[in-house]
Amino acid sequence: GLLYEGLAKTEVEAIALAESGKIEFSPCQDHAAVGPMAGIVTPRMPVWIIENETFGNQAYATLNEGLGKVLRYGAYSQEVLDRLRWMEQELAPILQKAIEKHGPVDMRSLIVQALQMGDEGHNRNRAGTSLVIRELAPYLVMLDESKEALARVLTFMHQNDHFFLNLTMPSAKSVLMPAEGIPGSTVITAQGRNGTEFGIQVAGLKGRWFTGPAGIVNGLYLPGFGSDDAAPDIGDSVITETSGIGGFAMAAAPAIVKFVGGTPEDALRFTREMYEITLAENREYKIPILDFRGTPTAIDVRKVIDKGILPVINTGIAHKKPGIGMVGAGLVKPPVNCYQDALKALAEAYTK
């Protein structure tokens, strides 16, 4: 991020500046934003703006870079920086013009469709990305832009199945934010990881994080890599599970096991288990193979402790050394003490 912003010219300078105390670091979610993996958002980066029209709040996320050697997985080579600058200078302005012609895009409708087309909204986004391209392509070709520029934009979206992830994440965040501050509520409104800690927030204690050690992901690795190469669990993408999609909707996306490991039966089992720790079935997000049952929604911290069932999370795996990037994907269990501590704090705050 410091290299991209021009605040440092070399890796050594960037590390020294980051360690100097002159740069303030803050969790994305404390600013109504979400960032996958390393979650880096800097001042120049363009962001998606997702508005919850019912409650009037907004949430934000940067544009997805793709998989492999990308900034969010800890890579920062010249190739990575060049891609980020192209996204800022060409991709984002062209997409903005297309959206201005199109008008607001109904994200709920796109997620509903994606779930019925084999996505789960976290680590399988092929259908969602295709739907976004279908939605915007007619308006892209109306723009007074060169054929070459439009081809670069459409090709980038087409080649990046995870393009939709950075839209589902702020959509999930925007849905959860209005629940923050409901007195006495035990619903979990945020979950996130920073590569060192895993944290949650509950509605009844707005803005207060309860943390525990981030775990190591159990999953499938790219050729040449293994569990010894993995960094601890990291990123805000668990906001999708928090809202009732992602790992909670794996039954809608059995093919995801080819990416994160397991079997199609595991995908069904994970979703069924999540009904045990949630308060509702989503009225919009339906799972065809479960007779169009709504996805398990609104994690109740009381049920997590009472049932002894932790939220299921599927996620990417970053290399533990900076500069290498993505090494795999899999499933991870959050630390139970987060949920125990949150429930205890709620009891102390509301039992007098």
C-alpha positions as CSV (number, residue, x, y, z in Angstrom):
1,G,0.0,0.0,0.0
2,L,2.8,2.4,0.8
3,L,4.6,1.6,-2.4
4,Y,1.3,2.0,-4.4
5,E,0.7,5.4,-2.8
6,G,4.3,6.6,-3.5
7,L,5.0,7.0,0.2
8,A,8.0,4.6,-0.1
9,K,10.2,3.7,-3.1
10,T,11.5,0.4,-1.9
11,E,10.4,-2.5,0.3
12,V,13.0,-1.5,2.9
13,E,11.6,2.1,3.0
14,A,8.0,0.8,3.2
15,I,8.8,-1.5,6.2
16,A,10.7,1.3,8.0
17,L,7.8,3.7,7.5
18,A,5.2,1.2,8.6
19,E,7.2,0.4,11.8
20,S,8.0,4.1,12.5
21,G,4.6,4.9,14.0
22,K,3.9,7.6,11.5
23,I,1.3,5.6,9.7
24,E,-2.0,4.9,11.4
25,F,-3.5,1.4,10.7
26,S,-7.2,0.8,11.4
27,P,-9.6,-2.2,10.7
28,C,-11.6,-1.8,7.5
29,Q,-14.8,-2.7,9.4
30,D,-14.4,0.2,11.8
31,H,-15.0,2.4,8.7
32,A,-17.9,0.6,7.1
33,A,-15.5,-1.1,4.7
34,V,-14.4,-4.7,4.1
35,G,-11.3,-6.0,2.6
36,P,-10.5,-9.6,1.5
37,M,-7.4,-11.2,2.9
38,A,-4.9,-8.5,3.9
39,G,-7.7,-6.0,3.4
40,I,-5.6,-3.1,2.3
41,V,-7.5,0.1,1.5
42,T,-5.4,3.2,0.8
43,P,-6.6,6.7,-0.1
44,R,-6.2,6.4,-3.9
45,M,-7.9,3.1,-4.3
46,P,-11.3,3.2,-6.0
47,V,-14.1,1.5,-4.1
48,W,-17.5,0.0,-4.7
49,I,-20.3,1.9,-2.9
50,I,-23.1,-0.4,-1.7
51,E,-26.1,1.3,-0.2
52,N,-28.7,-0.3,2.0
53,E,-31.8,1.6,0.7
54,T,-34.0,0.4,3.5
55,F,-31.8,1.9,6.3
56,G,-29.8,4.4,4.3
57,N,-26.3,3.2,5.3
58,Q,-23.4,2.5,3.0
59,A,-20.6,0.0,2.9
60,Y,-17.4,-0.1,0.8
61,A,-14.8,-2.4,-0.8
62,T,-12.0,-2.1,-3.3
63,L,-12.2,-3.8,-6.7
64,N,-11.0,-7.4,-6.8
65,E,-7.6,-7.9,-8.4
66,G,-7.9,-11.6,-9.2
67,L,-6.1,-14.6,-7.7
68,G,-2.5,-15.5,-7.4
69,K,0.2,-12.8,-6.9
70,V,-2.0,-9.9,-5.8
71,L,-1.8,-7.3,-3.0
72,R,-4.4,-8.8,-0.8
73,Y,-2.4,-12.0,-0.6
74,G,0.7,-10.1,0.3
75,A,2.4,-9.7,-3.1
76,Y,3.8,-6.3,-4.0
77,S,6.0,-6.8,-7.1
78,Q,6.0,-4.3,-9.9
79,E,3.4,-6.4,-11.7
80,V,1.1,-6.1,-8.8
81,L,1.6,-2.3,-8.5
82,D,1.1,-1.8,-12.3
83,R,-2.2,-3.7,-12.1
84,L,-3.4,-1.6,-9.2
85,R,-2.6,1.6,-11.0
86,W,-4.4,0.4,-14.2
87,M,-7.4,-0.5,-12.0
88,E,-7.3,3.1,-10.6
89,Q,-6.7,4.9,-13.9
90,E,-8.7,2.9,-16.4
91,L,-10.8,0.1,-15.0
92,A,-12.6,2.1,-12.2
93,P,-13.4,5.2,-14.3
94,I,-14.8,3.1,-17.1
95,L,-17.0,1.0,-14.8
96,Q,-18.2,4.2,-13.1
97,K,-19.3,5.6,-16.4
98,A,-21.1,2.4,-17.2
99,I,-22.9,2.3,-13.9
100,E,-23.9,6.0,-14.3
101,K,-25.6,5.0,-17.6
102,H,-27.1,1.8,-16.1
103,G,-28.3,3.3,-12.7
104,P,-28.0,1.5,-9.4
105,V,-27.4,-2.2,-9.6
106,D,-29.6,-4.4,-7.5
107,M,-27.1,-6.5,-5.6
108,R,-29.7,-8.6,-3.7
109,S,-31.1,-9.7,-7.0
110,L,-27.7,-10.7,-8.4
111,I,-26.8,-12.7,-5.2
112,V,-30.2,-14.4,-5.3
113,Q,-29.5,-15.5,-8.9
114,A,-25.9,-16.5,-8.2
115,L,-26.9,-18.8,-5.3
116,Q,-29.3,-20.6,-7.7
117,M,-26.6,-20.9,-10.3
118,G,-24.0,-22.7,-8.1
119,D,-22.2,-19.9,-6.2
120,E,-22.1,-19.4,-2.5
121,G,-20.9,-15.8,-2.5
122,H,-17.5,-16.2,-0.9
123,N,-15.1,-18.5,-2.7
124,R,-17.2,-19.5,-5.7
125,N,-18.3,-16.4,-7.6
126,R,-18.3,-17.6,-11.3
127,A,-22.0,-17.1,-11.7
128,G,-22.1,-13.8,-9.9
129,T,-19.2,-12.4,-11.9
130,S,-20.9,-13.5,-15.1
131,L,-24.1,-11.8,-14.0
132,V,-22.2,-8.5,-13.4
133,I,-20.7,-8.7,-16.8
134,R,-24.1,-9.4,-18.3
135,E,-25.6,-6.4,-16.4
136,L,-22.9,-3.9,-17.4
137,A,-21.7,-5.0,-20.8
138,P,-24.5,-3.3,-22.8
139,Y,-23.6,0.0,-21.1
140,L,-19.9,-0.4,-21.4
141,V,-20.2,-0.7,-25.2
142,M,-22.2,2.6,-25.3
143,L,-19.3,4.5,-23.8
144,D,-17.1,6.8,-25.8
145,E,-14.0,4.7,-25.0
146,S,-11.6,3.0,-27.3
147,K,-12.3,-0.6,-28.3
148,E,-8.9,-1.6,-26.8
149,A,-9.8,0.0,-23.4
150,L,-13.2,-1.7,-23.3
151,A,-11.6,-5.0,-24.3
152,R,-9.2,-4.7,-21.4
153,V,-12.0,-4.1,-18.9
154,L,-14.2,-6.9,-20.1
155,T,-11.3,-9.3,-20.4
156,F,-10.2,-8.5,-16.9
157,M,-13.6,-9.2,-15.5
158,H,-14.0,-12.3,-17.6
159,Q,-10.7,-13.8,-16.4
160,N,-11.4,-13.1,-12.7
161,D,-14.0,-15.3,-11.3
162,H,-13.6,-13.6,-7.9
163,F,-14.6,-10.2,-9.3
164,F,-18.0,-10.6,-7.7
165,L,-16.5,-11.2,-4.2
166,N,-15.8,-7.5,-3.6
167,L,-19.4,-6.8,-4.3
168,T,-20.9,-9.6,-2.1
169,M,-18.7,-8.5,0.9
170,P,-19.9,-4.9,1.2
171,S,-23.4,-6.0,0.4
172,A,-23.2,-8.3,3.4
173,K,-21.7,-5.6,5.5
174,S,-24.4,-3.1,4.5
175,V,-27.1,-5.6,5.6
176,L,-25.5,-6.2,9.0
177,M,-24.7,-2.6,10.0
178,P,-28.3,-1.6,10.8
179,A,-28.4,-4.3,13.5
180,E,-25.5,-2.7,15.4
181,G,-26.5,-1.2,18.7
182,I,-29.8,-3.1,19.3
183,P,-30.0,-3.3,23.1
184,G,-29.4,-6.8,24.4
185,S,-29.2,-8.5,21.0
186,T,-27.0,-11.5,20.8
187,V,-26.8,-11.5,17.0
188,I,-23.3,-11.4,15.6
189,T,-22.9,-8.3,13.3
190,A,-19.2,-8.6,12.3
191,Q,-16.5,-11.1,12.0
192,G,-13.0,-10.5,10.7
193,R,-9.3,-11.7,10.9
194,N,-6.0,-9.8,10.5
195,G,-3.6,-12.8,10.2
196,T,-2.9,-12.7,14.0
197,E,-6.4,-12.5,15.6
198,F,-9.9,-13.5,14.8
199,G,-12.6,-11.0,16.1
200,I,-16.3,-10.8,16.3
201,Q,-18.8,-8.1,17.3
202,V,-22.4,-8.5,18.6
203,A,-25.3,-6.2,18.1
204,G,-25.9,-5.5,21.8
205,L,-22.3,-4.2,22.3
206,K,-21.8,-2.0,19.2
207,G,-18.2,-1.4,18.1
208,R,-16.6,-3.8,20.7
209,W,-14.3,-6.5,19.3
210,F,-13.9,-9.9,21.0
211,T,-10.8,-11.6,19.8
212,G,-8.8,-14.8,19.8
213,P,-5.9,-16.3,17.9
214,A,-6.4,-16.7,14.2
215,G,-6.2,-20.4,13.1
216,I,-4.5,-22.2,10.3
217,V,-6.7,-23.1,7.3
218,N,-7.2,-26.8,6.5
219,G,-7.5,-27.0,2.7
220,L,-6.1,-27.6,-0.7
221,Y,-2.7,-26.1,-1.7
222,L,-1.4,-25.0,-5.1
223,P,1.4,-27.2,-6.5
224,G,4.7,-26.7,-4.6
225,F,3.0,-25.4,-1.4
226,G,1.8,-27.0,1.8
227,S,0.5,-26.3,5.3
228,D,4.0,-25.2,6.5
229,D,3.8,-22.3,4.0
230,A,0.4,-21.0,5.2
231,A,-0.2,-17.7,7.0
232,P,-2.8,-17.8,9.8
233,D,-6.4,-17.0,8.8
234,I,-6.8,-13.5,7.5
235,G,-9.3,-11.1,6.0
236,D,-12.8,-9.6,6.2
237,S,-14.4,-12.0,3.7
238,V,-15.9,-13.9,6.6
239,I,-18.5,-11.1,6.6
240,T,-20.2,-13.2,3.9
241,E,-20.7,-16.1,6.4
242,T,-21.8,-13.6,9.0
243,S,-24.7,-12.5,6.7
244,G,-25.8,-16.0,5.8
245,I,-23.9,-16.8,2.6
246,G,-20.4,-18.0,2.0
247,G,-19.7,-21.2,4.0
248,F,-23.3,-21.0,5.3
249,A,-24.6,-21.5,1.7
250,M,-22.1,-24.2,0.6
251,A,-25.0,-26.5,-0.1
252,A,-25.8,-24.2,-3.0
253,A,-22.3,-24.6,-4.4
254,P,-21.2,-28.3,-4.1
255,A,-18.5,-27.7,-6.8
256,I,-16.7,-25.4,-4.3
257,V,-15.2,-28.5,-2.7
258,K,-12.8,-28.7,-5.7
259,F,-11.4,-25.4,-4.5
260,V,-11.5,-25.6,-0.7
261,G,-11.5,-29.4,-0.2
262,G,-14.1,-31.9,1.1
263,T,-17.0,-33.6,-0.6
264,P,-20.4,-32.4,-1.9
265,E,-21.9,-34.2,1.1
266,D,-19.7,-32.0,3.3
267,A,-21.1,-28.9,1.7
268,L,-24.6,-30.0,2.5
269,R,-23.7,-31.0,6.0
270,F,-22.1,-27.6,6.7
271,T,-25.1,-25.7,5.7
272,R,-27.5,-27.9,7.6
273,E,-25.4,-27.5,10.8
274,M,-25.5,-23.7,10.5
275,Y,-29.3,-23.7,10.9
276,E,-28.5,-24.9,14.5
277,I,-26.8,-21.6,15.4
278,T,-28.9,-19.0,13.5
279,L,-32.2,-17.3,14.2
280,A,-33.8,-17.3,10.8
281,E,-33.9,-18.6,7.3
282,N,-33.2,-15.9,4.7
283,R,-36.4,-14.8,2.8
284,E,-34.4,-14.0,-0.4
285,Y,-31.4,-16.2,-0.5
286,K,-32.6,-19.7,-1.3
287,I,-30.8,-23.1,-1.8
288,P,-32.3,-25.2,-4.6
289,I,-31.0,-28.6,-3.4
290,L,-32.6,-28.0,0.1
291,D,-36.1,-27.5,-1.6
292,F,-35.3,-23.7,-1.8
293,R,-34.9,-23.4,1.9
294,G,-33.5,-20.0,2.9
295,T,-29.9,-19.8,3.9
296,P,-29.2,-19.9,7.7
297,T,-29.1,-16.2,8.7
298,A,-28.4,-14.2,11.9
299,I,-25.8,-16.1,13.9
300,D,-26.8,-16.1,17.6
301,V,-23.8,-16.2,19.9
302,R,-25.9,-17.9,22.6
303,K,-26.6,-20.8,20.2
304,V,-23.0,-21.1,19.2
305,I,-22.1,-21.7,22.8
306,D,-25.2,-23.8,23.7
307,K,-24.9,-26.1,20.7
308,G,-21.1,-26.2,20.7
309,I,-21.1,-25.5,16.9
310,L,-18.7,-22.9,15.5
311,P,-19.5,-21.0,12.3
312,V,-18.2,-22.7,9.2
313,I,-15.8,-20.5,7.1
314,N,-14.3,-21.2,3.8
315,T,-11.4,-19.0,2.8
316,G,-8.2,-18.4,0.7
317,I,-4.7,-19.1,2.1
318,A,-1.9,-16.6,1.8
319,H,1.8,-17.5,2.1
320,K,3.3,-16.7,5.5
321,K,6.1,-14.8,3.8
322,P,5.3,-11.4,2.2
323,G,5.6,-11.1,-1.6
324,I,4.6,-14.6,-2.6
325,G,0.8,-14.4,-2.7
326,M,-1.9,-17.1,-2.7
327,V,-1.0,-20.7,-2.0
328,G,-4.4,-22.4,-1.6
329,A,-7.9,-22.4,-0.1
330,G,-9.8,-24.3,2.5
331,L,-11.9,-24.3,5.6
332,V,-11.0,-22.8,9.0
333,K,-12.5,-22.9,12.5
334,P,-12.7,-19.6,14.5
335,P,-11.5,-19.6,18.1
336,V,-14.3,-20.4,20.5
337,N,-13.2,-17.9,23.2
338,C,-14.4,-15.0,21.0
339,Y,-18.0,-16.2,21.3
340,Q,-17.6,-17.1,25.0
341,D,-16.2,-13.7,25.8
342,A,-18.9,-11.9,23.8
343,L,-21.7,-13.8,25.6
344,K,-20.2,-13.2,29.0
345,A,-19.8,-9.5,28.2
346,L,-23.5,-9.3,27.1
347,A,-24.6,-11.0,30.3
348,E,-22.6,-8.5,32.4
349,A,-23.9,-5.5,30.4
350,Y,-27.6,-6.5,30.5
351,T,-28.0,-8.5,33.7
352,K,-28.3,-6.1,36.7
